Amino acid sequence: MRICAGTRREVILHWLIEPFALGFMRRALAGCMALSLAGPPLGVLLVLRRMSLTSDVLQHGILPGVALGALFGGLSLVSMGLGGVLAGLAVALLAGWLARASGGREDSQLAGVFLVALALGVAIVSATRGVDLAHLLFGSVLAVDDAALLLMAGAASVSLLGLAVIWRPLVLESFDPGFMRAVGGHGGVWHLAFMGLVVLCVVGGFAALGTLMSVGLMMLPAVAARHFSADLPGQARASVALALLASVAGLLLSYHADIPAGPAIVLSAGTLWAAGLLAGPRDSFRARVWRPHYRG
């Protein structure tokens, strides 16, 4: 019996450790860990500000910039990343300006701008030779090289530092924008800085997860975190932990089941969200069904 138990443990450890003996798996893991540290806290604030779908808009909005970067700079991550940042910022600023100029809602303006940007990006990629549209849209986690890893780590580092600077005023502006306006807190400045960090993190993720899935590791753990913690700092910590777990689980699933790594990571994050929704300690189906009844 002891031998069987020992053998079972060895098999499990081998199953967990063997994939990361390969260099490309370690680079993929390092890149996903960087994205997991920076993206989910931004996602938690997007959820708090009721802007969850804004990240999806921005991940499509960066495509024309990435495509133009590839057109003029070749398949250089620097040129494509810079183009993606500029395009994402342009989409966010244009949508905000249109909302103020027309008196409409910013989310509706974002929807219109991002659809035009997505169509423009696809047209540019289709007219550019040597650029694979599927690679830009869906990424390739297992093909992360040193340049891509540097881009992901750099974007994550800047995003974390920037978020640390704007965290308190941004949270205050999220809960009580009227008070921020009354005391001259420049809420619009913090909002623009926050949108810039979201764009930067989205661009950092496109090299591995593509422009269609780069926010999967940002938003799914953030949405799931509310089922594990009641306060905002706790949700930020929970979202990071869930994203790290999804990264490891997704890479293992990709290696052993021979499926694309990007979708495997996002599916793992989706599974954790579903688990939190069904059986998490807060705001889950289990918590509602098993809510204790007190007798007076």
N, C-alpha and C positions, 0 to 999 in steps of 0.2 A: 504494500500500500504506500509506504514512504517513497519507494522508487517511482511508482506511478505519479505521485504528487510532485516529486522533484522533476520528473520528466515533463510533466504538464507545465510547471513553472518555466522550465527551460524553453519549451516550445513557445509559450506566450512571450517571454522576453526576447527570443529570437525573432518572433513575428513583429514585435514592436521596435526593435533596435536595428535589425538587418537593413531596412530601407535607408536609414540615415548614415550607413557606412559609405554610401555613394555621395560623391561631391555635389552633383547637381541637386540631390535631395536636400543636402544641408543648406545649399544656397537658397533653394525654394523655401525651406523652413525659416531661415533667417529673414528673408524678405517678408514672408507672411507674418512673422512675429513683429517686425517693425510696423507693418500696417495695422496689426491687432492692438498695438499700444497707442497709436495715434487716432485711428479712425473711429472706434466705438464711442469714446467720450464726446467727439463731435456729433455722432449720431444721437447720443442721449440728449444733447442740447437741441438738435433738430426736432426730436420728438417733443421736448418740452415746449418749443416754440411753435408746434403744430406745422412743421415744415418738412415732414418726413419724406414727401415725394420730391422735394426740391433737389435732394441729392441725385435722384434718378434723372431729373431734368438736366442737371449739370454734367452728369456722366455722358449724356448724349450730346450736350452742347460743346464739349471739348473736341468732338470728332473733326470738325473742319480745321481747327487749329493744328491738331495732330497730323491731319492729311496734308496741310500746307507745309508743315515742318518737314514731312517726308518728301514733299515735292521739291522743295528748295534746298534742303539739307541732307537728303538721302535718309537711309534708315538709321539715323543717329538719334539716340534717346534724348540727347541734349536739345536738338532742334525740335523734335516732336514734343518733348516735354514742355519746352518754352512756348511753342505754338499752342499746346493744350491749355496752359495756364492763361495765356492772353485771351484765347477764345472763351474759356470758362468765365473769366472776369468780365469780358465784353457781354456775354449772355446775361449775367447777373446784373450788371450795371444798366444795360439796355432795358431789361424787364422792369427794374426799379424806376427808371426814368419814365418809361411809358405809363407805369401805374400812377406816378405822381402827376404826369402831364394830362392824363385822361380821366383821373379820378377813379379808375377801376381797381380791381384786386391784383396784387402782385403775382399770385399764383396763376391766374388766367393769362397774364402777360408772359410769364415764364413758359407756359404751355405753348403759346404761339411762337415765341422766339426759338424754343428748343426744337420744335418740329421743322422750322425752316433751317436751323443750323444742322440738324441731323441729315436732312435731304441734301444740303449743300456739301456736307462732309462725304456722304456716299458718292455724290457726283464727282467730287475731286479725286477720291480714291480710285473710282472706276476709270478716270481719265489718266491716272498716273501709272506708268509701267513699273513693275518690280515691287509694288506694294500689295500685300495680301490683305484683302478686306476682312477675311475671317480672322486673321491674326490680330488686327486692330480691334475688332469687335469682341473677340472672346479671349484674347491673350494666350499665353503659354507659360504657366507657372514653372514647369520643369525645364524650361529653356532660359531661366533667369541666369544671366551672366554677371560678371563683376560690375559692369556699367549699370545694368538694371538694378542690381542690389544697392549700389551707391545712390541711385536716384530714389529708390524706395526708402532707404535709411535717411537720406537727406531730407526728403519731404516729410517723413515722420518726425524727425528731430525738430525741424522748423515749426511744424504744426503743434507739437507738444509745448515748445517754448512759447509760441504765440498764444496758445490756449491758456497757459498759466498766467500770462500777462492780462488777458481780457476776461478771465473766468468770472471774477466777482462783479464787475460792472455789467457783463453780459447776462449773468443770472438775475441780477437786480432788474435789468431792463426787460427780461423775459417775464418776471412776475408782476412788475409794476411799472409799465412804460410811462404812465402819467406822472409818477413821482420823478422819474428820470428827466422828463421834460421840464417839470416844475423847478428842479434844482440845477438845470442847465447841464445835465449829464451827457449830452451829445450821444443819445442812443443810436442815431443813424450811423455814426462813426463806428461804434462797436459792432453794429450789424454788418457793415461793409467789411470790417476786419474779419469777422466770423465767416462771412461768405468767402472771403479770400482764402482762409484756412481750409474750408471745405473743398474749394477748387483745387488747392495744392495737394490735399490728401487723395482726391479723386485721380488727379494726374499721376501721383506716385503709385497708385494701384493699377493703372491701365497697362503698364509694362508686363505685369503678371496675369491679371484677371481680365484685361481688355476693357474697352469703353462701355460694354454692356453689363459687366459683372463687377466692376471695380468698387461699387458701393455695397455689394453683398456682404462683405466682411465688416462694413461700417454700420449698416442699418439693422441687419437681422440680430446680432448680439445686443444692439441698443434697444430694440423692441422687446427682446426676451428679458432684458435686465429688470424691467418693471415688475416681473413676476417673482423676482428674487430679493428685491430691496425696496424699501419705502422712501428713502431719502435720496437726494440727487447724488451726493458723493458715493453712496453705496451702489447706486445704479451704474455710475461710471466705472467703479472697480469691478462690479459683476460683469459688465459688458466686455471689459478687457479680458477677464478670465474666460468668458464664454468664447470670445474670438480666438484666443490662444488654443483652447481645446478644439474648436472647430478646425483650426489650421492643421494641427497635428492629426486629428481624425481624418480630415479630408485628404491629406497627403498619404496616409496609410491606406485609405480606401482606394485612392488612385493607383498606388503601387501594387496592391494585392489583387484588386479587381480589374486592373487594366482599363481604367476609364479616365477621361481628361481630368486633370487636377483642379482646374478652376471651378467647373461645375461640382466636383466632388466636395470642395471646400465650402461652397455656397450651400450645397445640399446638407452638409454636416451642420452648418450654422442654422439652416432651416429646421433640422431635426431637433436641435437644442431649443429653438424657439417653440416648436410644437410641444416638446416635453414640458417646458415652463408653462405654456398655456394650459396644458392638461393637468399637470400635477405640481406646479410651483407653489411655494408657500403664500404667494400674494396674487389676488385677482385672477386666479385660475379656476377651472371647472371643479377641481377637487376642493379648493378652498371654499367655493360657494356651496357645494353639496354637503360638505362635512362641517359647515359652520356650526359651532356649538350653540345650543339653545339654553338660555338661562331661565330658570324658573324663579319668579318673585314670590 
